[in-house]
Amino acid sequence: MERIADKAVALALSAVAALTPPAPVGAATVVGVLAATLISAVIELKRAPWLAAAGAAAIAVWPGALAWLTLLVYDLAGLGWAGRAVAVAALVGCLGRVPAQVAAQTVVFSGIVGLLAWRTGRSEATLGRYRNLRDRLTAALRRLRELTAGLAERQDLELRLATADERSRIAREIHDNAGHLLTRALLQTKALAVARPGLGEDLDGLGATLDEAMESLRASVHALRDEGLDLEARLAALGAGTRLEVTVDYQAGEVPPPLGRAVIAIAREAVSNSLRHSDAGAVAIA
């Protein structure tokens, strides 16, 4: 939008220069306005700034159209120092062949549009840097969100695994400690019943209580061990510490613990074989 406004200012200044006496209004003026406007439009649409240099060279040869150099200076200024040198050369080539008032006016107007082009160029460069920075920040933010989501997923997996491991540890400790003590107490009770028949009825009641406690303990240990299975988490963790990225498409419902342990054993063997016998970088388990 800034370029359009600048071009409008440049066109207005060219018209003022062309219509200000003693500049003659004739065929050169009409052809100059048409040629300069056409060239400027083509430069804007096709991005062919070399046309501005060609137009400036033509004006230098045909000083009667000097006023319209103002419009082309805007495009020449966008070419950097090379374009500015062409504009200066065109002005110098014409100044000695036109009235001093026309020459001075053209120089002033060309300086004005040159400043407009410089200002707009700076503005566009700043806008380009801003857009580039915005795009890089957007990409970084997207990447950060992906990393955050992956970290949250990993933390959830590690928490599930830690919970399952803790349940398995508690089950082992109960089995190894309390289970052995109850088993020993039960055996001692039965041995005492054989050694002292007179205490049989009392010892039978104690033995029944110990049997019930033992069964309850076994049920609790099995429940803890089964809860510590967490099939999905165990499968997702199979590639930890290896080159393999393991992805799991888990859609199973209630899996019986013996079947779950068998699935884990099979999947672990499959991942191990992939590591030893292939160059795979990823394994998918469904």
Backbone bond lengths (Angstrom), bond angles and torsions (degrees), N, CA, C in turn:
res aa  C-N    CA-C-N  psi(-1)  N-CA   C-N-CA  omega(-1)  CA-C   N-CA-C  phi
1 M - - - 1.469 - - 1.526 110.35 -
2 E 1.333 116.63 -36.68 1.457 120.00 178.75 1.528 111.01 -63.64
3 R 1.328 116.59 -39.92 1.463 120.38 -179.73 1.524 110.80 -63.77
4 I 1.327 117.41 -39.78 1.465 120.46 178.60 1.527 110.73 -63.17
5 A 1.343 115.85 -43.47 1.470 119.39 178.66 1.527 110.65 -63.98
6 D 1.334 116.42 -40.99 1.470 119.62 179.27 1.526 110.87 -64.17
7 K 1.353 115.69 -41.65 1.461 118.98 179.20 1.538 110.89 -63.08
8 A 1.322 115.91 -37.09 1.470 119.10 178.07 1.523 110.94 -63.80
9 V 1.350 116.22 -41.55 1.471 120.08 177.48 1.526 110.12 -63.53
10 A 1.349 116.58 -44.11 1.471 120.43 179.96 1.526 111.29 -62.63
11 L 1.330 116.37 -40.24 1.472 119.83 178.80 1.526 110.74 -65.92
12 A 1.330 116.91 -40.01 1.466 119.95 179.13 1.528 111.00 -65.25
13 L 1.327 117.33 -41.72 1.458 120.52 178.96 1.528 110.86 -65.52
14 S 1.349 116.32 -38.42 1.461 119.34 177.14 1.527 110.42 -63.04
15 A 1.335 116.34 -40.44 1.464 119.62 178.96 1.517 111.27 -64.55
16 V 1.332 116.51 -40.18 1.470 120.13 177.84 1.515 110.37 -62.30
17 A 1.357 115.29 -44.56 1.465 118.99 -179.44 1.520 111.00 -64.42
18 A 1.338 117.10 -37.83 1.459 120.76 -177.36 1.526 112.33 -71.44
19 L 1.331 117.18 -30.69 1.466 120.57 -174.63 1.518 113.30 -99.39
20 T 1.334 116.83 -2.43 1.464 119.24 -179.28 1.524 110.13 -85.19
21 P 1.346 117.85 125.78 1.479 120.36 176.82 1.534 109.31 -60.06
22 P 1.319 118.14 148.63 1.472 128.03 7.03 1.517 113.33 -90.59
23 A 1.350 118.79 18.98 1.456 119.45 179.16 1.519 109.41 -64.34
24 P 1.323 117.98 125.94 1.476 120.28 -178.92 1.522 110.70 -74.83
25 V 1.326 115.19 144.11 1.459 120.43 175.10 1.516 107.50 -103.25
26 G 1.307 116.02 107.45 1.456 120.38 -177.44 1.505 110.98 -154.01
27 A 1.341 114.71 -153.64 1.472 119.46 -177.37 1.518 111.80 -60.95
28 A 1.342 116.07 -39.12 1.469 119.20 -179.40 1.516 110.73 -61.33
29 T 1.348 115.96 -39.77 1.463 119.43 179.89 1.522 111.15 -64.82
30 V 1.337 116.14 -46.37 1.474 120.30 -179.22 1.523 110.76 -63.89
31 V 1.336 116.24 -47.94 1.468 119.75 179.92 1.524 110.18 -64.02
32 G 1.315 117.11 -38.49 1.464 120.55 179.96 1.515 112.26 -62.15
33 V 1.359 117.19 -46.65 1.458 119.75 -179.32 1.519 111.26 -64.96
34 L 1.327 116.12 -40.81 1.465 118.49 179.38 1.527 111.51 -66.26
35 A 1.330 116.43 -45.58 1.459 120.36 -178.06 1.527 111.29 -64.83
36 A 1.337 116.79 -46.53 1.463 120.54 -177.91 1.530 110.94 -64.66
37 T 1.351 116.61 -42.03 1.464 119.95 179.41 1.525 111.12 -65.26
38 L 1.332 116.44 -42.60 1.462 120.36 179.30 1.526 111.08 -63.86
39 I 1.322 115.53 -46.56 1.475 118.92 179.87 1.520 111.00 -61.74
40 S 1.329 117.63 -43.25 1.463 121.43 179.96 1.522 111.47 -62.81
41 A 1.356 116.10 -39.93 1.467 119.82 179.08 1.521 110.91 -66.25
42 V 1.343 116.82 -42.66 1.469 120.36 179.54 1.533 110.78 -63.87
43 I 1.330 115.55 -40.51 1.469 119.25 177.80 1.525 110.45 -60.22
44 E 1.327 116.39 -42.05 1.463 120.98 -177.00 1.530 111.23 -69.22
45 L 1.334 116.89 -38.62 1.462 120.71 -175.88 1.521 112.04 -82.96
46 K 1.323 116.53 -43.33 1.459 121.34 -173.74 1.519 113.52 -97.58
47 R 1.311 116.55 -6.43 1.453 121.15 -178.15 1.526 110.53 54.86
48 A 1.353 116.07 53.71 1.463 121.13 178.85 1.522 108.31 -119.35
49 P 1.336 119.13 76.31 1.470 121.39 -174.21 1.522 113.81 -65.88
50 W 1.324 117.74 -18.07 1.466 119.06 178.16 1.522 111.85 -61.98
51 L 1.372 116.46 -22.10 1.460 119.26 177.21 1.523 111.34 -64.11
52 A 1.331 116.43 -32.27 1.465 119.24 178.36 1.517 110.34 -64.92
53 A 1.323 116.77 -39.92 1.463 120.27 178.19 1.532 110.53 -64.13
54 A 1.341 116.29 -41.89 1.465 119.99 178.56 1.524 110.90 -63.91
55 G 1.352 116.82 -41.33 1.463 120.32 178.74 1.512 111.79 -64.92
56 A 1.341 115.94 -40.17 1.468 119.22 178.85 1.514 111.01 -64.39
57 A 1.329 116.77 -39.70 1.463 120.30 178.03 1.525 110.73 -63.50
58 A 1.337 117.01 -39.45 1.464 120.96 178.72 1.522 110.76 -64.71
59 I 1.320 117.67 -39.79 1.466 121.49 179.79 1.525 110.15 -66.83
60 A 1.350 115.42 -36.48 1.473 118.26 178.11 1.522 111.06 -61.50
61 V 1.329 117.01 -33.72 1.468 121.66 177.81 1.524 110.59 -78.20
62 W 1.335 115.79 -31.04 1.470 121.84 -175.44 1.534 108.50 -117.38
63 P 1.292 119.40 76.47 1.474 122.54 -172.82 1.510 114.04 -63.42
64 G 1.323 118.39 -11.26 1.457 119.19 177.97 1.510 112.91 -65.75
65 A 1.338 116.59 -20.22 1.467 121.12 179.20 1.521 111.52 -103.96
66 L 1.344 116.27 22.80 1.457 120.63 -174.65 1.523 113.09 -58.26
67 A 1.321 117.47 -34.00 1.463 119.79 -176.88 1.521 111.93 -58.00
68 W 1.322 116.86 -30.33 1.471 119.94 -175.65 1.533 112.90 -83.09
69 L 1.340 114.59 -1.93 1.462 117.29 172.89 1.527 111.34 -64.59
70 T 1.328 116.29 -27.75 1.468 121.05 179.62 1.526 111.28 -55.73
71 L 1.341 115.88 -41.78 1.464 119.34 -179.24 1.524 111.30 -66.96
72 L 1.357 115.53 -37.99 1.461 118.84 -177.57 1.530 112.50 -76.58
73 V 1.331 116.76 -23.56 1.468 119.37 178.65 1.524 111.02 -59.52
74 Y 1.328 115.79 -34.53 1.473 119.19 179.94 1.529 110.63 -59.36
75 D 1.342 116.39 -44.17 1.462 119.98 179.51 1.524 111.46 -72.90
76 L 1.332 116.81 -35.89 1.463 119.82 178.64 1.529 111.20 -65.04
77 A 1.332 116.37 -36.21 1.469 119.48 179.98 1.524 111.47 -63.26
78 G 1.340 115.56 -26.30 1.465 118.90 178.75 1.509 113.30 -74.34
79 L 1.342 118.45 -8.74 1.463 122.10 179.42 1.525 112.31 -89.66
80 G 1.316 117.55 4.85 1.450 119.78 -179.25 1.519 111.35 81.90
81 W 1.326 115.05 -154.28 1.461 119.58 -175.96 1.529 111.87 -64.55
82 A 1.324 117.54 -33.03 1.465 119.73 179.35 1.525 110.60 -62.91
83 G 1.349 117.02 -45.52 1.460 120.49 179.24 1.514 112.20 -65.07
84 R 1.339 116.87 -39.09 1.456 119.74 179.07 1.532 111.00 -65.73
85 A 1.326 115.93 -36.35 1.468 119.53 178.35 1.527 110.72 -64.90
86 V 1.348 116.22 -38.60 1.466 119.65 178.00 1.527 110.00 -64.20
87 A 1.333 117.33 -42.57 1.469 120.64 179.96 1.523 110.76 -62.47
88 V 1.332 116.52 -44.80 1.468 120.37 179.83 1.525 110.36 -63.04
89 A 1.340 116.37 -41.18 1.465 119.94 -179.76 1.526 110.77 -63.86
90 A 1.343 116.95 -39.85 1.468 120.37 178.53 1.525 110.73 -64.37
91 L 1.343 116.68 -42.63 1.462 119.93 178.63 1.533 111.03 -62.92
92 V 1.316 115.93 -47.41 1.469 120.18 -178.91 1.527 110.49 -61.64
93 G 1.362 116.14 -37.57 1.463 119.50 -178.60 1.517 112.88 -67.94
94 C 1.337 117.42 -22.10 1.472 120.26 -175.88 1.529 113.20 -102.18
95 L 1.335 117.15 -25.93 1.461 119.77 -167.86 1.515 113.06 -58.66
96 G 1.293 115.96 -35.96 1.458 117.46 -177.60 1.507 113.75 -74.93
97 R 1.311 119.04 -8.08 1.469 122.45 -175.42 1.522 113.52 -113.72
98 V 1.321 117.01 8.08 1.474 120.32 178.82 1.527 107.92 -129.64
99 P 1.342 117.96 161.12 1.464 120.75 178.08 1.525 111.65 -57.71
100 A 1.322 115.70 150.01 1.469 120.72 -176.72 1.526 112.15 -60.22
101 Q 1.360 117.04 -37.59 1.465 119.85 -178.87 1.518 110.42 -64.18
102 V 1.336 116.64 -43.56 1.463 120.58 179.20 1.523 110.28 -64.27
103 A 1.323 116.36 -41.77 1.459 120.50 -179.55 1.526 111.32 -62.88
104 A 1.352 116.01 -46.78 1.468 119.93 -178.97 1.523 111.04 -63.52
105 Q 1.328 114.31 -43.75 1.475 118.52 179.61 1.525 111.16 -61.66
106 T 1.307 116.48 -42.25 1.465 120.63 -179.36 1.528 110.94 -64.96
107 V 1.329 116.12 -40.98 1.473 119.70 178.41 1.528 110.59 -62.43
108 V 1.353 116.33 -45.16 1.478 120.01 -179.29 1.529 110.50 -63.06
109 F 1.336 116.16 -48.32 1.462 119.75 -178.63 1.540 110.97 -64.07
110 S 1.328 116.59 -38.33 1.463 119.33 178.60 1.523 110.45 -65.22
111 G 1.344 116.31 -37.71 1.462 118.95 176.62 1.521 111.97 -63.20
112 I 1.358 115.77 -39.10 1.468 119.79 179.90 1.536 110.82 -62.86
113 V 1.356 116.83 -49.19 1.469 118.42 -177.80 1.531 110.67 -69.90
114 G 1.349 116.32 -28.54 1.465 118.46 175.63 1.518 110.81 -63.85
115 L 1.325 117.11 -42.15 1.471 120.61 176.35 1.525 111.48 -64.19
116 L 1.360 115.65 -39.52 1.465 118.60 177.02 1.535 110.77 -60.97
117 A 1.353 115.84 -43.07 1.463 119.65 179.37 1.527 111.08 -63.76
118 W 1.335 116.71 -40.41 1.468 120.47 178.93 1.527 111.29 -63.74
119 R 1.352 114.74 -43.75 1.469 118.37 179.57 1.523 111.85 -63.90
120 T 1.336 116.73 -44.87 1.468 120.48 -179.93 1.527 111.10 -65.49
121 G 1.353 116.01 -38.45 1.462 119.02 177.25 1.515 111.49 -61.18
122 R 1.333 116.55 -43.61 1.470 120.10 177.03 1.523 110.62 -61.64
123 S 1.335 115.51 -42.53 1.467 119.85 -179.28 1.525 111.04 -63.40
124 E 1.350 116.93 -44.40 1.459 120.39 179.62 1.527 111.35 -65.57
125 A 1.343 116.93 -38.41 1.461 120.18 177.66 1.520 110.90 -63.52
126 T 1.338 116.21 -42.51 1.470 119.77 177.90 1.522 111.01 -63.80
127 L 1.346 115.71 -42.34 1.465 119.63 178.28 1.523 111.00 -63.48
128 G 1.343 116.50 -39.24 1.464 119.77 177.91 1.518 111.49 -63.54
129 R 1.343 116.54 -42.81 1.472 119.06 177.08 1.518 111.30 -63.93
130 Y 1.324 116.13 -39.06 1.471 119.35 178.15 1.529 111.05 -62.61
131 R 1.347 116.13 -45.03 1.467 118.96 -179.76 1.529 111.46 -64.71
132 N 1.347 115.59 -39.76 1.456 119.42 177.59 1.526 110.73 -62.50
133 L 1.337 115.96 -43.79 1.463 120.16 178.11 1.523 110.94 -64.05
134 R 1.344 115.94 -41.28 1.469 119.59 178.63 1.522 110.97 -62.00
135 D 1.342 116.52 -43.13 1.462 119.62 -179.97 1.530 110.87 -64.02
136 R 1.353 116.09 -42.12 1.463 118.67 179.72 1.519 111.43 -66.30
137 L 1.341 116.31 -38.53 1.466 119.20 177.49 1.523 111.54 -66.82
138 T 1.342 116.31 -38.82 1.463 119.96 177.47 1.519 111.06 -62.53
139 A 1.354 115.64 -43.77 1.462 119.29 178.45 1.518 111.10 -64.77
140 A 1.346 116.83 -40.49 1.459 120.02 178.79 1.523 111.19 -65.48
141 L 1.336 116.23 -39.59 1.468 120.06 178.68 1.524 110.70 -64.99
142 R 1.358 116.28 -41.10 1.461 119.75 177.80 1.532 110.65 -62.43
143 R 1.347 115.09 -42.99 1.461 119.41 178.65 1.521 111.23 -64.41
144 L 1.331 116.29 -39.46 1.460 120.34 178.87 1.521 110.79 -63.71
145 R 1.331 116.31 -40.48 1.470 119.62 178.12 1.515 110.88 -64.19
146 E 1.347 116.30 -40.13 1.469 119.51 177.94 1.530 110.70 -63.76
147 L 1.353 115.70 -43.14 1.465 119.06 179.42 1.523 111.03 -65.20
148 T 1.350 115.96 -40.08 1.460 119.54 179.22 1.523 111.02 -63.87
149 A 1.347 115.99 -42.97 1.463 119.63 178.12 1.523 110.91 -63.42
150 G 1.355 116.38 -42.68 1.459 119.45 178.36 1.514 112.07 -64.51
151 L 1.356 116.29 -39.01 1.458 119.88 178.45 1.520 111.23 -66.06
152 A 1.330 116.62 -42.23 1.461 119.59 178.41 1.527 111.14 -62.94
153 E 1.346 115.65 -40.52 1.459 119.43 178.16 1.529 110.97 -64.70
154 R 1.350 115.57 -41.21 1.457 119.51 178.90 1.528 111.53 -65.60
155 Q 1.337 116.20 -40.93 1.459 119.45 178.14 1.527 111.22 -63.62
156 D 1.332 116.11 -39.37 1.460 119.59 177.84 1.528 110.79 -63.32
157 L 1.342 115.43 -42.04 1.464 119.39 178.94 1.527 110.57 -63.63
158 E 1.337 116.59 -45.04 1.467 119.77 -179.56 1.523 111.23 -64.62
159 L 1.342 116.83 -36.83 1.465 119.77 177.82 1.523 111.03 -65.01
160 R 1.332 116.09 -42.43 1.468 120.08 178.19 1.525 111.28 -63.62
161 L 1.338 115.59 -41.91 1.465 119.13 178.91 1.524 110.88 -66.32
162 A 1.352 116.56 -41.47 1.460 119.50 179.06 1.527 111.02 -63.26
163 T 1.333 116.43 -40.41 1.468 120.26 177.77 1.525 111.02 -63.75
164 A 1.339 115.92 -43.89 1.460 119.62 179.15 1.516 111.50 -64.70
165 D 1.336 117.44 -41.51 1.472 120.72 178.85 1.524 111.02 -64.27
166 E 1.328 116.06 -38.90 1.461 118.94 179.75 1.531 111.24 -66.39
167 R 1.317 116.67 -39.45 1.466 119.30 177.00 1.527 110.90 -64.58
168 S 1.324 116.06 -40.39 1.465 119.12 178.03 1.523 110.82 -65.23
169 R 1.332 116.86 -39.28 1.466 119.82 178.85 1.528 111.26 -64.11
170 I 1.342 115.29 -44.18 1.476 118.53 178.79 1.519 110.60 -62.05
171 A 1.330 116.10 -41.13 1.471 119.53 178.92 1.525 110.91 -61.92
172 R 1.330 117.56 -41.82 1.465 119.92 178.71 1.522 111.54 -64.46
173 E 1.333 116.31 -43.42 1.458 119.01 -178.86 1.527 111.58 -64.89
174 I 1.330 115.98 -41.39 1.473 118.45 177.44 1.525 110.02 -62.22
175 H 1.337 115.56 -44.11 1.468 119.62 -179.23 1.521 111.34 -64.27
176 D 1.340 116.15 -43.74 1.466 119.76 -174.97 1.521 112.69 -75.33
177 N 1.319 118.02 -32.50 1.471 120.36 -175.20 1.530 111.94 -99.34
178 A 1.337 115.37 -69.79 1.464 118.29 -176.65 1.523 111.18 -63.79
179 G 1.337 117.42 -37.87 1.465 119.88 -179.85 1.511 112.57 -62.62
180 H 1.326 116.13 -43.36 1.470 118.98 178.96 1.522 111.62 -66.31
181 L 1.327 116.50 -39.49 1.471 119.42 179.00 1.517 111.32 -64.17
182 L 1.332 116.56 -42.89 1.459 119.05 178.65 1.523 111.06 -65.93
183 T 1.317 116.47 -39.22 1.465 119.42 178.52 1.519 110.31 -62.69
184 R 1.327 116.89 -42.90 1.469 119.76 179.06 1.533 111.16 -64.84
185 A 1.336 116.45 -41.88 1.467 119.35 178.81 1.525 110.67 -62.87
186 L 1.334 116.96 -38.23 1.467 120.24 179.93 1.527 111.01 -66.67
187 L 1.326 116.55 -41.94 1.471 120.51 178.79 1.531 110.77 -66.29
188 Q 1.338 115.92 -40.82 1.476 119.25 177.92 1.528 111.40 -63.03
189 T 1.322 117.18 -37.82 1.467 120.81 179.29 1.528 110.86 -65.02
190 K 1.344 115.32 -42.80 1.464 118.01 179.75 1.518 111.56 -68.41
191 A 1.353 116.16 -37.08 1.474 118.98 176.93 1.520 110.92 -65.48
192 L 1.334 116.25 -39.52 1.470 119.60 178.99 1.521 111.42 -66.04
193 A 1.338 117.24 -35.14 1.461 120.54 178.92 1.524 110.64 -65.20
194 V 1.331 117.18 -34.37 1.461 120.47 177.79 1.526 110.42 -73.84
195 A 1.350 116.62 -38.56 1.470 120.29 -177.39 1.525 111.82 -73.36
196 R 1.294 117.65 -32.13 1.466 120.65 -177.97 1.539 108.92 -129.18
197 P 1.286 115.69 87.53 1.469 119.71 -177.64 1.517 113.67 -58.72
198 G 1.321 116.92 -26.15 1.463 119.52 -177.86 1.510 112.96 -66.93
199 L 1.268 116.91 -21.44 1.468 120.54 179.94 1.523 112.16 -97.04
200 G 1.317 117.37 13.34 1.464 122.32 -172.81 1.517 114.05 -55.77
201 E 1.348 117.04 -46.81 1.462 119.53 -175.19 1.526 111.03 -65.21
202 D 1.344 115.65 -44.36 1.469 119.23 179.51 1.532 111.56 -65.99
203 L 1.328 114.13 -41.57 1.459 117.44 -179.00 1.531 112.00 -69.46
204 D 1.337 115.56 -31.52 1.465 118.10 176.70 1.530 110.71 -62.52
205 G 1.333 116.99 -41.27 1.463 120.63 177.95 1.524 111.70 -64.16
206 L 1.364 114.87 -41.62 1.460 118.93 178.10 1.532 111.20 -65.20
207 G 1.345 114.86 -39.16 1.461 118.91 178.89 1.528 111.31 -64.28
208 A 1.341 116.86 -40.02 1.464 120.21 179.08 1.532 110.75 -63.42
209 T 1.363 114.49 -39.74 1.466 118.24 177.78 1.522 111.46 -64.05
210 L 1.334 115.93 -42.42 1.464 119.86 178.79 1.527 111.24 -65.80
211 D 1.338 116.83 -38.44 1.469 119.67 176.71 1.526 111.17 -61.33
212 E 1.350 114.82 -43.63 1.458 119.03 179.20 1.528 111.41 -63.50
213 A 1.348 115.81 -41.01 1.461 120.03 178.03 1.522 110.30 -63.80
214 M 1.336 116.71 -38.80 1.461 120.82 -179.86 1.529 111.14 -65.25
215 E 1.327 116.32 -42.04 1.467 119.62 178.96 1.523 111.02 -65.86
216 S 1.341 115.33 -40.42 1.460 118.87 177.82 1.527 111.09 -63.63
217 L 1.337 115.17 -39.51 1.459 119.27 178.50 1.527 111.03 -64.81
218 R 1.331 117.11 -43.31 1.466 120.60 178.69 1.535 110.68 -60.85
219 A 1.326 116.41 -42.58 1.461 119.77 179.78 1.525 111.41 -62.60
220 S 1.343 116.30 -42.00 1.467 119.78 179.30 1.522 111.42 -65.22
221 V 1.343 116.09 -41.89 1.469 120.01 179.66 1.527 110.51 -63.71
222 H 1.327 117.37 -43.73 1.461 120.66 179.12 1.531 111.12 -63.87
223 A 1.342 116.09 -39.92 1.465 119.66 179.77 1.528 110.76 -64.06
224 L 1.350 116.08 -44.15 1.464 119.34 178.31 1.519 111.47 -63.99
225 R 1.320 116.52 -40.62 1.461 120.32 -179.70 1.533 110.81 -65.62
226 D 1.338 115.37 -39.78 1.466 118.72 179.38 1.526 111.23 -68.78
227 E 1.345 117.53 -38.85 1.461 120.44 178.39 1.529 111.60 -67.46
228 G 1.321 116.00 -26.80 1.458 120.32 178.70 1.517 113.24 -80.14
229 L 1.323 117.92 0.62 1.467 120.59 -178.44 1.537 111.02 -70.59
230 D 1.364 119.04 -55.89 1.473 125.48 -178.98 1.523 110.66 41.50
231 L 1.316 115.35 73.26 1.464 122.17 -172.59 1.532 112.51 -55.26
232 E 1.339 117.47 -46.95 1.466 120.16 -176.44 1.526 111.48 -61.23
233 A 1.355 116.73 -45.45 1.461 120.25 -179.48 1.522 111.21 -65.85
234 R 1.324 117.23 -38.92 1.469 120.33 179.40 1.526 110.60 -64.19
235 L 1.320 116.53 -40.02 1.468 119.56 179.17 1.526 111.03 -67.13
236 A 1.343 117.34 -42.12 1.465 121.04 -178.25 1.523 111.52 -65.83
237 A 1.324 118.20 -25.69 1.463 121.56 -176.70 1.524 112.90 -90.35
238 L 1.330 117.96 2.30 1.467 119.65 -175.40 1.523 112.71 -64.66
239 G 1.335 117.86 -29.92 1.466 119.67 -177.32 1.514 114.20 -91.49
240 A 1.335 118.61 3.65 1.460 121.50 -177.43 1.523 110.85 -61.19
241 G 1.337 115.20 131.70 1.453 119.90 177.84 1.512 114.43 80.33
242 T 1.330 118.08 8.28 1.466 121.87 179.25 1.524 109.06 -123.26
243 R 1.322 116.14 176.94 1.467 120.79 178.45 1.520 112.22 -77.07
244 L 1.322 116.53 -11.49 1.459 120.88 -175.06 1.524 111.51 -83.08
245 E 1.312 115.00 136.30 1.465 121.37 170.67 1.526 107.30 -100.08
246 V 1.315 115.92 109.22 1.466 121.11 -175.84 1.523 108.97 -95.03
247 T 1.334 116.64 123.24 1.462 121.88 174.57 1.527 108.23 -114.14
248 V 1.317 115.93 141.27 1.464 121.53 -174.32 1.523 109.38 -122.59
249 D 1.320 116.16 124.54 1.469 122.36 171.55 1.525 106.27 -102.63
250 Y 1.333 115.40 94.59 1.470 120.90 -170.47 1.527 109.23 -104.98
251 Q 1.328 116.69 113.96 1.463 121.14 179.22 1.523 111.28 -128.20
252 A 1.332 116.92 18.39 1.467 120.65 -178.36 1.524 110.28 -78.08
253 G 1.308 115.42 150.47 1.453 120.50 175.07 1.517 110.16 -90.64
254 E 1.328 116.55 -127.81 1.460 121.44 178.58 1.521 109.16 -77.10
255 V 1.321 116.90 116.71 1.465 122.14 -178.42 1.526 108.21 -105.52
256 P 1.328 118.40 124.59 1.467 120.34 176.62 1.524 110.06 -58.50
257 P 1.334 118.52 135.90 1.466 121.04 -176.50 1.528 114.35 -52.32
258 P 1.342 120.47 -44.64 1.475 118.13 179.32 1.535 111.67 -60.19
259 L 1.336 116.21 -39.94 1.461 119.65 178.14 1.528 110.75 -66.23
260 G 1.348 117.07 -40.39 1.457 121.01 178.50 1.518 111.83 -61.16
261 R 1.328 116.44 -43.15 1.467 118.95 178.81 1.523 110.95 -65.22
262 A 1.322 116.82 -35.79 1.473 119.88 177.28 1.529 110.68 -66.17
263 V 1.339 116.53 -41.60 1.468 120.22 178.67 1.535 110.25 -62.08
264 I 1.327 117.34 -43.39 1.462 120.59 178.92 1.523 110.81 -61.29
265 A 1.333 116.86 -43.24 1.462 120.19 179.95 1.533 111.19 -63.04
266 I 1.331 116.93 -41.90 1.469 120.84 179.58 1.532 110.42 -65.75
267 A 1.337 116.58 -45.89 1.464 120.34 -178.99 1.521 110.84 -65.07
268 R 1.342 117.45 -39.64 1.463 120.22 178.22 1.524 110.90 -61.13
269 E 1.325 116.77 -41.46 1.466 120.80 178.76 1.536 110.48 -66.42
270 A 1.337 116.99 -38.27 1.466 120.29 179.08 1.531 111.15 -64.83
271 V 1.342 116.91 -43.27 1.460 120.72 178.23 1.528 110.41 -65.01
272 S 1.326 116.51 -40.59 1.463 120.56 178.03 1.525 110.92 -61.67
273 N 1.330 117.26 -42.81 1.468 120.75 178.70 1.535 110.95 -65.42
274 S 1.335 116.51 -36.87 1.463 119.88 178.24 1.522 110.98 -64.02
275 L 1.318 116.73 -37.90 1.458 120.68 178.39 1.527 112.05 -68.81
276 R 1.307 116.20 -40.42 1.464 119.66 -173.97 1.521 113.39 -83.16
277 H 1.330 117.68 -32.02 1.464 120.02 -168.98 1.527 114.10 -118.16
278 S 1.344 118.71 10.73 1.456 119.14 -179.98 1.525 109.35 -146.83
279 D 1.331 115.79 169.79 1.457 122.17 175.18 1.523 110.87 -104.58
280 A 1.317 116.41 22.38 1.468 120.55 -176.83 1.519 111.22 -62.87
281 G 1.325 115.24 148.06 1.450 121.04 175.60 1.518 112.95 -110.05
282 A 1.338 115.72 -7.93 1.474 119.99 -178.00 1.521 109.22 -148.09
283 V 1.320 114.32 148.34 1.472 121.99 176.68 1.529 107.12 -132.69
284 A 1.325 115.88 132.68 1.462 121.20 177.99 1.528 108.54 -111.30
285 I 1.326 115.67 128.36 1.468 121.73 178.50 1.513 108.03 -116.42
286 A 1.322 116.14 124.39 1.464 121.16 -179.92 1.512 108.68 -118.72
